[in-house]
Amino acid sequence: MSVTIDEIAGDVVSRAGDVKRFLIAIAGPPGAGKSTMADNLADALRARGETAEVLPMDGFHMDNAILIERGLLSRKGIPETFDVRGFLDIIRAVRPADQEVLIPVFDRSRELAIASARVVSPEHRFIIVEGNYLLFSQGKWAELEGIFDYSVMLAPPIEVLEERLWERWRGYKLSEEEASAKVYGNDLPNGRLILGNRRRADVTLDVA
């Protein structure tokens, strides 16, 4: 499907009607462009006079010390390396728009989550949640089914993901060997897992 950010913004505003809180999910594998799309959609909604905030799932990465203890550091990003219970609690807290909610944000340059780094206030009408496993049909992630009012799945071809992931890790000054381990040992397998176990979205895009 080919659709613009502005068209999606118009669609969600139309569907939201007069509700005080509208949750949008942007899901997809690593390197699909979720963060960029979430930020662009928030800007498009604000340009229409709406209030919007982005809630990234990456803020719920487990700390590296825990992953080392569990032997999972090299697989950081698989479903088991996120605080899914904490994430579900935050999503349920922002759902009713009746309180201020502080959320963590992930700093990729330092590979750690910063607690209480962003505020979702009752005045934010549109909450754009972005992350790998928002439409994942397995484990506790399946508890997210039905909680979002609108969902977008980014599903680029694997070769596009591969190119983007190489670009990402080279941008962090990793060696070819280190980048290869990230791309082929973790990110692409995660991408295939996500694409193969996804629930239906309102909109599915092959390019973000």
C-alpha positions in Angstrom: 0.0 0.0 0.0 1.2 3.5 -0.8 -0.1 6.3 1.5 1.4 9.5 2.7 2.0 10.6 6.3 -0.5 13.4 5.8 -3.1 11.0 4.6 -2.6 8.8 7.7 -2.8 11.9 9.9 -6.1 12.8 8.2 -7.4 9.3 8.7 -6.6 9.1 12.4 -8.1 12.6 13.1 -11.3 11.5 11.3 -11.5 8.2 13.2 -10.7 9.9 16.5 -13.8 12.0 16.4 -14.2 13.8 19.8 -12.3 11.2 21.9 -9.8 12.7 24.5 -7.1 10.0 23.9 -6.3 8.1 20.7 -3.5 5.5 20.6 -1.6 4.8 17.4 0.8 1.9 17.0 3.7 2.0 14.5 5.2 -1.5 14.5 7.9 -3.2 12.4 11.3 -4.8 12.4 14.6 -3.1 13.3 15.6 -0.6 10.6 12.0 -0.3 9.1 11.8 3.4 9.9 9.4 3.4 12.9 11.0 6.3 14.8 11.2 8.5 11.8 7.6 7.8 10.8 6.4 8.4 14.4 8.1 11.8 14.6 6.8 12.8 11.1 3.2 11.7 12.0 3.4 13.7 15.3 4.5 16.7 13.3 1.7 16.2 10.8 -0.9 16.0 13.6 0.5 19.1 15.2 0.3 20.9 11.9 -3.5 20.2 12.0 -3.8 21.8 15.4 -3.7 18.5 17.3 -1.6 17.6 20.3 0.6 14.5 20.0 3.4 12.8 21.7 5.6 9.8 20.8 6.0 6.9 23.2 9.0 4.7 22.1 9.0 1.0 23.1 12.8 1.1 23.1 12.7 2.8 26.5 11.8 -0.6 27.9 15.1 -2.4 27.0 16.4 -4.3 29.9 19.7 -2.9 31.2 22.9 -4.4 29.8 23.9 -5.7 33.3 20.7 -7.8 33.4 21.3 -9.0 29.9 24.9 -10.0 30.6 23.7 -11.9 33.7 21.1 -13.8 31.6 23.5 -14.4 28.7 21.4 -12.3 26.3 23.5 -9.2 25.6 24.4 -10.4 22.1 20.6 -10.9 21.4 19.5 -7.5 22.7 16.3 -6.6 20.9 14.6 -10.1 21.0 11.3 -10.2 22.8 12.8 -11.6 26.0 15.1 -8.6 26.4 12.4 -6.0 27.0 10.5 -5.2 30.2 7.2 -6.1 28.7 5.3 -6.0 32.0 6.5 -2.4 32.6 5.6 -1.5 29.0 2.1 -2.9 29.3 1.7 -1.0 32.6 2.7 2.3 30.9 0.4 1.7 27.9 -2.5 1.0 30.2 -1.7 4.1 32.3 -1.7 6.5 29.2 -4.9 4.9 27.8 -7.5 6.9 29.7 -5.9 10.4 29.5 -6.6 11.1 33.2 -3.1 11.6 34.5 0.5 12.7 33.7 2.7 9.7 32.9 6.5 9.8 32.8 8.1 7.5 30.3 11.6 6.2 29.7 13.5 6.9 26.5 16.4 4.8 25.1 19.7 6.5 24.3 21.2 4.3 21.6 24.6 6.1 21.7 25.0 4.9 25.3 22.9 1.7 24.9 20.7 2.5 28.0 17.3 3.7 28.9 16.8 7.0 30.7 14.0 6.9 33.2 11.3 9.6 33.3 12.8 11.3 30.2 9.5 12.3 28.5 6.1 13.4 29.7 2.7 12.2 28.4 0.2 14.7 29.7 -3.7 14.5 29.7 -3.6 17.2 27.1 -1.8 15.0 24.6 -4.7 13.7 22.5 -2.8 11.5 20.1 -0.1 9.1 21.5 2.0 7.5 18.9 3.6 4.3 20.2 6.4 2.9 18.1 8.3 -0.3 18.5 9.2 -3.8 17.2 6.6 -5.9 19.0 3.4 -3.8 19.2 1.6 -6.2 16.8 3.5 -9.3 17.8 1.2 -12.2 18.3 3.4 -14.2 20.7 3.9 -14.2 24.5 2.8 -11.3 26.7 3.0 -9.0 23.7 -0.3 -10.5 22.6 -1.9 -8.6 25.5 -1.6 -5.5 23.4 -4.2 -6.8 21.0 -7.2 -4.4 21.0 -5.5 -1.6 23.0 -4.6 0.5 20.0 -7.1 2.6 18.1 -5.1 2.6 14.9 -2.1 0.6 13.7 0.6 0.8 11.0 2.9 -2.0 10.1 6.1 -1.2 8.4 7.2 -4.2 6.4 10.1 -3.4 4.0 11.6 -6.2 1.9 14.4 -8.0 3.8 17.1 -6.7 1.4 16.0 -3.1 2.2 16.2 -3.8 6.0 19.6 -5.4 5.5 20.9 -2.2 3.8 19.4 0.1 6.4 20.8 -2.0 9.3 24.3 -1.9 7.8 24.0 1.9 7.5 22.8 2.2 11.1 25.6 0.2 12.7 28.3 1.7 10.5 27.0 5.1 11.7 27.9 4.0 15.2 31.5 3.4 14.1 31.3 -0.3 14.5 33.9 -2.5 12.7 32.7 -4.6 9.7 32.9 -7.7 12.0 30.9 -6.0 14.8 28.3 -4.6 12.4 27.9 -8.0 10.6 27.3 -9.7 14.0 24.6 -7.1 14.8 22.9 -7.4 11.4 23.0 -11.1 10.7 23.3 -12.5 14.3 20.5 -10.4 15.7 18.6 -7.7 13.8 17.6 -9.6 10.7 16.5 -12.7 12.6 14.4 -10.5 14.8 13.0 -8.8 11.7 11.9 -12.2 10.3 10.4 -13.2 13.6 8.4 -9.9 13.7 7.2 -10.1 10.1 6.3 -13.8 10.5 4.2 -13.4 13.7 2.3 -10.1 13.3 -1.3 -9.3 13.8 -3.3 -7.4 11.1 -2.7 -3.7 10.9 -5.0 -0.9 9.7 -2.2 0.1 7.2 0.8 -1.9 6.0 3.6 -0.2 4.2 6.6 -1.7 2.5 8.6 1.5 2.6 8.6 4.1 5.4 
